[in-house]
Amino acid sequence: MLCLGLVLMTNLWAQGNNKMHAPDNPGQGIYQTQNNAKSITFTANDIQFWCGTGSNEAVVIVAWDDLTDPIALAWGVRWNGTNEVALDLLDSIAAHDSRFTFTYNNSLLGDVEYAENGNTLSSPTNLWCFYKNGSFAMNVYDEEQVEDGDVIELSADCYFSMTTATAAIDPNASNDTIVTPDTNSIAASEILNWVGTGNSQCIIAVNWADSCLAWGVRFNDSITLQAAMDSIACEDYRFSYVPGSWGISDIRFFDYEGTDLALSVSPDGFNYWWCNLNGWASQMSYDLQMLVDGDFVKWGDAATGIVMDTAWGYPSELAWNTPIVAIDEITAGPFCGAAETEGSTAVKYDDSRILGWATSCTLNLGTADIADPNAATVSYGTADEAVGAVVGNNLAVVSLGDGGSATLTFEHPIRNGEGFDFAIFENSFDDHFLELAFVEVSTDGERFVRFPATSLTSSCELLGPYGVVDPTFIDGLAGKYRMGYGTPFDLALLADSTGINLDSIVYVRVVDVVGTNNPDFATFDQYGNIVMDPYPTNGQSSGFDLDGVAVMNWNYTEPQGINNTAENSVSLYPNPANSQVLCTVEGEGQHLMSLYSTSGQLLLQQTFSGRQTSFNTSSIADGMYILRVDGKAQRLVIQH
């Protein structure tokens, strides 16, 4: 009995506040009629003033029973979710009925007042305790959990002597701003796109004014709101957001097919979003706000037409009338699929459109693992494997290694003709183990322009050495198709580029994608997405495996900058060269000679007088090079 008494005394102290406050005409003018007075055993059916919305309901009775003329008022509170506490119910009443106020500090409730028509209900002793379902609550207000159907009673004298209560009435004639009830919702059974796994689930809806889309998130036990948002972003390439120190400055839905949902940017450069959790504005930053099973989260801002109750200086409740629609589940990306499927652009190795193949290849190989400083340079295949026609079932390829590249030249320049102009072949054994590469082109070997690439594969986790890439999630990347089928490229996509002649493409460069999500080594597409492919693939055949480059549109005239007039004014002997080259020009005087690699690297430069000079090539690697004399260019092939 002594222990029980100590527990009860401790609980009373935790619930109470000893600050004294005398009433101002207590009880006078506050609901003079008792026609709506009920037994203290109020039920939901007796409530006339409901605060909030949701599937859960609780009754709150506040009794100023230490007055000469005691009175008790009753409200109802509705909410969604399972993490409500007693203090949340009082907050809801205060937000919806401005006549009701209180203070709460360090587990102590005080200054509970109700003011109407110049009269105020206030406790003389200001010692407050509360019951839950007829018994003393054993926790403080911000820890006592409440559930659907609970009845909370507050007593000003802690003896709960009231026997009747009056149902508070929503004063239609008052000037109080009452938030429009947020009745728009969506049931878990209606959600089509679920992300994550676990035994708990929540719903997240985003309102872009004209459209409000909803996702479902599954997890175990609990999850932060940030983790839930990240889970959607990881699994749905259409969804993205910009995190901030407190909340979120932008949420976007972009499906790469024409739909782009985003809020207009404010003058200071941000889109501000408010978070509604179970009908109330979240009171914690999104990286700390915990979600539990059954929670309902809505994002929106004033631009979406939502109603905000800002009586407390910040939005305490958010509501809008935009219908909520369950976003569809992703079954495929927005781009064409594997070879021989409907709409595929794959070019077969024996396609009648192919006019010729690359005639030379210069390599700049990467290592087996770019993140390992001790990794060896790959060594599978030689440059010759990338030259000439692809024969179909082919292991004769050259592996580029992580970030490695191959620069290829052709019998004639490639031109921007009808349809696709060239195609690049890789030797993937199926439609989903896809090793990818960026593609660049150049007219002069100095300025290279990259084709716009898109990768929608999730970058949240590494794919691993045998990772799967959905071809409908990638576009503008070589390696989209399996062995025997090339990825085609149309030069018309580069029409706005400067520094190249689309009718005189002399060089095609293939650059391996480093499929890691490590920001120190990751590669990115045109939208800033990390490009993912199987990684790490340690071994001498790591990286993109180049099988060949086919040409479908020739330019049978020599390219700009390397043409017949150059051959007449600059001659090289021998060409191909081994150890020494004699360069002859037509004009006398001073000349500047420069030797470049096909990647644009300056290897040698010298001036000479007269019509001839020579230079040593014994230390220069085999391959194609560009020699320029006074701005005129000529090809030089070095073979030892």
Secondary structure as UniProt FT lines:
FT   HELIX           2..15
FT   TURN            26..29
FT   TURN            35..36
FT   STRAND          37..39
FT   HELIX           44..46
FT   STRAND          50..51
FT   STRAND          56..64
FT   TURN            65..66
FT   STRAND          71..79
FT   HELIX           86..96
FT   TURN            98..99
FT   STRAND          100..105
FT   TURN            106..107
FT   STRAND          108..116
FT   TURN            117..118
FT   STRAND          119..122
FT   STRAND          129..132
FT   TURN            133..134
FT   STRAND          135..136
FT   TURN            141..143
FT   TURN            148..149
FT   STRAND          151..155
FT   STRAND          164..167
FT   TURN            172..173
FT   HELIX           188..190
FT   STRAND          194..195
FT   STRAND          200..207
FT   STRAND          212..219
FT   STRAND          222..224
FT   HELIX           225..235
FT   TURN            237..238
FT   STRAND          239..243
FT   STRAND          248..254
FT   STRAND          260..261
FT   TURN            267..268
FT   STRAND          274..277
FT   TURN            278..279
FT   STRAND          280..281
FT   TURN            286..288
FT   STRAND          290..292
FT   TURN            293..294
FT   STRAND          296..300
FT   HELIX           302..304
FT   STRAND          307..309
FT   TURN            311..312
FT   STRAND          317..319
FT   STRAND          324..326
FT   TURN            339..340
FT   TURN            342..343
FT   STRAND          347..348
FT   TURN            349..350
FT   TURN            352..353
FT   STRAND          356..364
FT   TURN            370..371
FT   TURN            373..374
FT   HELIX           383..386
FT   STRAND          398..399
FT   STRAND          405..410
FT   STRAND          422..426
FT   STRAND          437..442
FT   STRAND          448..450
FT   STRAND          454..455
FT   TURN            465..466
FT   HELIX           471..473
FT   STRAND          474..475
FT   TURN            483..484
FT   STRAND          485..489
FT   HELIX           491..494
FT   TURN            495..496
FT   TURN            502..503
FT   STRAND          507..512
FT   TURN            519..521
FT   TURN            526..527
FT   TURN            540..541
FT   STRAND          545..551
FT   TURN            560..561
FT   HELIX           564..569
FT   STRAND          570..573
FT   STRAND          580..585
FT   STRAND          590..597
FT   TURN            598..599
FT   STRAND          602..609
FT   STRAND          612..616
FT   TURN            618..619
FT   STRAND          623..629
FT   TURN            630..631
FT   STRAND          632..638
//
